[in-house]
Amino acid sequence: MKLFHFISFLSCLAACIPLSGAGTIGVNYGVLGNNLPTPAATTKLILSTTIRNVKLYNTDPATLQSFANTGIKVIVSAGNDNIPLLASSLASSQSWVQTNVAAYMPATQIIAIALGNEVLMTNPELAGQLVTALVNVHTSLVNLKLDATVKVSSPQSLGVLSKSYPPSQGVFKENFTSTFKDLLSFHQQTMSPLMVNAYPYFAYTATPNNVSVNYALFQTNAGVTDLNTGLHYGNILDAQLDAVYSAMASLGYTDVNLLVSETGWPSGGGPDEIGASVPFAQLYNENLIQHITLNTGTPLRPNASIDTYIFALYNENLKPGAVSERFYGLFNVDQSPVYNVGLTGGSTRNPPPAAPSPVGGVASPPLQTPSMPLPPNSQPLPPLASAPPPLSVPSSPAPPAAPSTSPQGKTWCVAKAGAPEQDMLNALNYACGVGTTDCSAIQPGAMCYFPNTLVAHASFAFNEYYHKFGANYYNCYFNGTAIISNSDPRCTFA
């Protein structure tokens, strides 16, 4: 793309400042609930804490007005569905920025605009429009003389990486390489951070027998050494972020900062959701806050200041997906703390309250974690996407991906011949339920309904899940009923 030649000149007209103070801790304010406090009550709650940075998933007028003259710094968001409009013309972008950002400033301190959320993984068809939208929004801010105050970025899932372990080998997926070259050029020239959503929780739950929970929770543990660099990692988050730094460096960008736009740990979940508990959530967020505010950086970027936004402010009872999705909040809807991490000024070491009882049902029968022994010297393998785990992962060494013989070098996740039918059925139900896989193609009358066999339908569902969440070996297990294949199945799979 040739969209950036004018950005450097425009950006030099104003002094660019960092997005926020060193090692800032903020919170994501989601509103997927039918019982949440009003924006005014929420503002009062936030002001009673040490939190002064908030990320929204919208540009709600009542919320932005409630933040006026409070000292709260705000990241606003445009939905994925707004990206085509913002990319369509500078005039459309200018109108959106004027209405949703400039109209509230300076009373409301808007410091950034997040365009979409995990666009490349959830709406890859928008990849060609994403950077154009970012450029248009930035140019609109320049026209309003707001570009020195308001930065523009687009939060991405770690699923954009094709490899994340060891961290030094982090690399972006080949189909996103061109987009990231343009995206990182934009961030470099506008001095804005790349936003990433990083969840050590999913690394732990995807491979609970291979990953130490202490490694996920910033607790004392043996850690992992990257043999390529000699750098030692004491927690998963640092390893995940360094994988992104390495991926950026592989494209020639070593001066773009990261902002963790989402991270967190659920305090409750379904019976099959390992690790979703109040004690673990309290430990993760408490240790995260300490890690970030001490400006320790990462092994690859020591002393780097990485602004980090905890997900989320409230437990949101209408969030879709696994039960745990509704229990990420720091606060209950009555504004009482779910647990204390020191944001309200009290001791962080009080005994945590009992975990909340799960609400709603799990969309499929829970499967059990294998009871095989933990292998010696197991190495954690952080997952790439923020995905629910494909049931459980074996504690024995995971099968390597089969050598590809397809013209495109692709692999597929298919049902394993001879696997117990009931286990396969449970796994199929999981993939199409809690796993959030789109299984409409194997419904009666749909294009992949035939052959109408359990193996064929399971292969479709497993493969959809596998590719949706990164095509990593740990995305293709399903309690031993799936296997990675280099042969394209009958139906047209991803």
N, C-alpha and C positions, 0 to 999 in steps of 0.2 A: 504494500500500500504506500501511497505518496501523500498521506494525510497530515504528516507531522512537520513538514518543512516550515510552516508558519508558526507552529506552537512554540518553538524555542524563542523566536523573536517576541511573541506576545507575552510569554512567561517572564522574559527579562524586563518587562515594563514594570513589574511589581516584585517586591521582595518576597520570595517563597519562604514560608515558615513551616515547621513540622506540624503534622496533623494534631498533635496534642503533646502534653508534657511527657517527660521521660517515664517509661514504665507505668503508664496509666492503666488502671483497672476500670472498665465500664461494664454496663449490663445491657442485654438485649431485652427490649420491652415488646413482647409479642401479645397479640390480642385475640388469639383463637380460643375464646371462652365466652360463655353466656352468663357468667356470674362475676366478672371482673370489676374491680373498683373503677370509679370514674377517673378521667384524666386529672382532674383537680385533686382528688384524693391520692392518686398515684404520685403526683408531684410533691405533695406534702410528705408522703412516705419516703421518697427519694431524698428529700431535703433533711430527713431525720437520720439519714445514714451518711457514710463518708463517700458515697458514689456521687460523682459529678459529671460523668460521661454516660450518655444513653444512646443506644442505636435503635431506631424504629424500623419497622417493615413497611412503612407507609409515609404519607405526608398529611396525616389527619389534622384538620384545622384546630379542633378543640384541644388536642394534645400539644400542638406547637404553640398555641396561645397560652396554655397553662404553664409552659416552660419559660415564658417571657419574663425577663428581669429577675431571673432566679440564679444565674450563674451556671446553670446546667448546660453543658455542651452536647450538641445533638448531631447524630448522623441520621439523615433521612434516607428513604429508599424509594426507588421506582420499581414496580413489579416487572417480572420478565416480559409480561405482555405489553409493557410500555416501550420496550426497546425498538421495535419496528417504527413506531411513531417518532421517537427521538432520533433515529437514524435517517428518517425520511427527508428531513430538511432542517437547516439552521433555524428557519422561522418557527417550525414546530417546537424545536428544542428551546428556543428563546421564550416562547409563550409558556412552556411548562416550567422553566426555571423561574420566570417572573412570578407565576401564580403560586408555585409550591415552595419556593425558597426565598427569593428576594422580598416577597410581600411580608414575610415574618421577621426580617432582619432590619436593624441590628438588635431589636428587643430580645428575640430568640437567637441564641448563639449557635447557628448551624455551622458545623465545621467540615462536613463531608456529605457527599451524595453517593449512595451505593446503588449502582444500576443492576437490578435483578439479584438473584441469589442462586449460586451454583448453576449458572446459565449453561455452561459448556457441557455439563453432565446431564442436566434435566431437559434442556432445550437446545441440543447441538445444532439444530437447523438455524439458530440465531447467531452462530459463530461468525458468519460473514458480516453481520450488522453490528456486532457488539462494539468493536473499536470505533466504528463510525459514530455510533451513539455517544460513546465517551468523548470523542473529539468535539462533537457538536455541543454537548453539555458544557465542556470546559470552555469552548469558545464563547458560549452564551454568558458564562461567568466572567470571562475577560471583558466582554462588552459592557457588563454591569459593574466592572471594577471590583468583583468579588473573588477573583481567582486566587488572590493571595491568602484569603481566609477560608475558602471552601474548596476542598479537594474532591476529586472524582475517582472512583474505583468500582470494581465489580467482584463481590465475594465469590470465590471458587472452592469447590470441594477438592479434597486431596485425591479424588478419583481421576483428576486430570493427569496424574503421574502414571506412567507405565511401569516404573520401578521406584521403590522408595527405600529399599534395604539392600546393602548398607546405605546410610545416608549420603555418603560421598558419591553413590551411583544413581542418585535421584535424576530422573529424566522425564520430560513431558511425553505424553502419548503422541505418536507420530502424526495422527490426524489433527492434532491441535498445535503442532509446532509452528506453522505459519501464523496462526492467530496469536500465539504467545510472543512471537518476534515483534509483531505490531503492538501488542498489548504492553510489553515491557519497554518498548521504545517510547510509548505514550507516557508510562509512569516515570521513566528516566527524565524525559523532557519537561514534565509538569511537576516533578519532585513530589509525586504522590505515591502512597504505598500500594503494593499488591495485597488485597484482602484475601485471607484464606480461612476456611472453617476446618478446625482440627480437633478431633475427638479421640484422645487416648482410650476412652471407654470402649469404643468399637474395636480398637486393637486388642484390648484385653478379652472382650466377650467373643471375638471371632476365633481366638486361639487361647482359651482359658488355661489349658494344660501346658502351653508352650510359653506363655507370657506371665511373668510374676506380677501379681496385683500390686505389689510394692513398687515395681517399676512404673506402673501406670499411675500410681498415686503420689509420686514424688517422695516416697518413703525410703528408708535405708534398704539397699539391695546391692547385689554384686555388679549390676549394670552390664553394659555391652560395649565392647571396643570395636570400632571400625578398623579393620585390619589394613585398609587402604591408606588411612590417614593417621592411625594411631590414636585418634580422638576417642575419649571414653564418654559414654552416655549413661547418666544416672536416672533418666526418665524418658518416657515415650514422646512427650510433646517436643522436647529438644530435638529428638531424632527425626520427628515428622517435619519440623520446621527446617532443619538442615537439609533434608531431602529436597525441599522446595528451593532453598538457597542454591543447592548443587544443580538442580534443574535449570535455574535461571543462569547460573554461571556457564552451563553447557551451551547456552545460546549467546554468551558474551556479555551478560549483564550481572555485574557484581556490586552495583551501587543502588539497587532498588530495595527499599525497605519492605518489611512485611508488617502487616497488622492482622492480628488474630480476631476475625470478625465474629466467630462463634467458637466456644468451647464450653464443656460442662460435663456433668455427671448426674444421672437420674437418681432420685431418692426412693423410688419405688417402681415396681413393674410387675409383669405377669410371672407365674410360677416357673416359666422356662427362661427367664431373663436373668442370667448370672450377673451378680455384682451390682444390681440396681437396688441400692439400700441407702438409708440415711447416713450410717457411719462412713461408708465409702464416699458418698457425695460430699459430706462435710470435710473429710480428709482431702479429697481432690481439690475442692475450691479453696480451702484454707491454705494448702501448700502452694497452689497456683498463685494466689495473691501474693504470698511471700516471695515466691520465685520471680515474679514479674516486677514487683516493686523494688526488689534489691538490684535490679538491672544487671543480673548475672549474664544475660544473653544466652547464647547457645555455644557448644564447643567450637563450631565453625565460625560463629560471630560473637566472640566473647564481649561482654559489656554492652551489647546492642540493646537499645530501648525498644521493646516490642509492646505497643499498646494492645490490650487484650480485653475482649468483651465476653463476659460470662453469659451463657445461655441457661436460664432466663430469669427475668424478674419474678414472674408468677407461674404457678402451676396452671396450665391451660387445658380445660376439660374437653375442648372440641378438637384438639390436635388429632389428626388421623395417624394410623400406623400402630405400632406396638404400644402396649399399655404404658411402658416407660416414657413414651413421648409426652405424656401428660403429667410427668413428675420431674421436670427439670428445674422448677422454680426455686428461687431462694426464699420466696415468701408464699404463704397460702393466700387465698382470695380474701380472707379476713384481715390480711396484712400482718399476721403474726409470722415470725421467721420459721421456716421449715426446720432449720438448724442454724447455729450461730457460727459465722466465720469471721466475726470481728468487725463487720461493716456497720453495726449499730452501736459500737463502743463497749459491748460487754465482753466477758471472757470467751475465748474461742474453745476452751477446753471443758466446757460443761458437758455432762453426759448427754448424748444426743437423744432426742425423743424417739419413740417407736416409729418404725416405718409406716407410712399410710397404707391402708388397705387398698389394693388395686380396685379401680372402678372399671366397669365394662368387662367384656370377655375377651379372651384370646381367640383370634380368628380360626385357629386350627388346634388340634390336639397337641399339647406340648410333648417334645421328645426329650429323652434323658441324655445327659452328657456321658460319653463313654467312661467306664471306670478303669481304664488302663492306667498303668503307672506313669508318672512323669519321666520322660527320657532324661538321661544325664546331659548336662551342658547344653540344654536346649537354648536356642537363640530366639528372642522375640522378633516377630515379623509384623511391623505395624501395617494395618490395612490402609488402602488408598482411599476408599470412598467412605462417606459417612453412611454406612449401610447396616441394617440389622444383620446379625450373624446368620449364616446358612445352617441353622440348627447348632450343632456342635462340631468341633474340629478334633481329629484324632490326636492323641498325645504321642503316638509314634510318628516318625518323620513323615512329613507330608509328601504325597507323590509329586514328582516333578512334572511339569507340563510335557506332554508328548511331543517329540520332534515333529515339526510341521512339514507336511508334504503338500499342503494346499498351495495354489498359485499365489495367494495373498499372504501366506504365512499365518493363517488363522487357526485357532483352536476352538473347540466346542465342548460344552459340558452336557453330557448325556446320561441317561439312566444306565446303571451297571447291570449287565446281564446276570441273572441268578440271584439278585438281591431279594430279600424277603418282601413279599407283596405288601404286607401291612405297613412295614417301614417305609416302603416307597410311596404308598398312598398317603401316609402321614406327612412325608416330606413334600409331596405334591401339594397337599392342602396348605402346608406352611408357606411354600413359595408363592402360592396364589393368594394367601391371606396376609399373615404378619409380614411376609417378605415383600409385599406390595408389588409383586410382579403382575403385569397385564396379561391375563390368561384368556382374554376374550376370543383369541384365535382358535382355541381348542373347545369352544362351546359348540353345541349341536348346530349344524348348518354353517359354521364358520370355516375358513379356508384350511385350517389344520386340524379339523375334527377327525378326519380319516387319515391314517388308520385309527379306529376307535379302540385303542389298547392302552393299558396303564403305562406301559413302557414308552409308547410314543408321546402320550400326553405329558408324562413326567419329564421326558427329554426336552420337550418344548419349554416347560416351566423352568426347569433347572438352567437351561441355556440362556433364557431371558434374564434370569436372576444373575447368572454368571457375568454376562456382558454389561448389565445395568450397573453393577457395583465394582467394576474394574477388571474383570477377567483375570483375577489372581487365583492361585491354586486353592486358597482357603475359601473362595467363593463357590467352590464346586466340591462339596463334601456330602451334605445332607445325610448325616448319620451312616455314611458308608454306602449309600444307594446310588451315588453318582461317580462318574469318572471323566477325566479330560480326554477328548478324542481329537484326532487330526483329520477325521473323515466327516464331511458335511452330511448331516442327517437328511431324511427324506424331505421334510417340509422346509420352507424357506425360513431359516433361523437368522438371528442377528449376526 
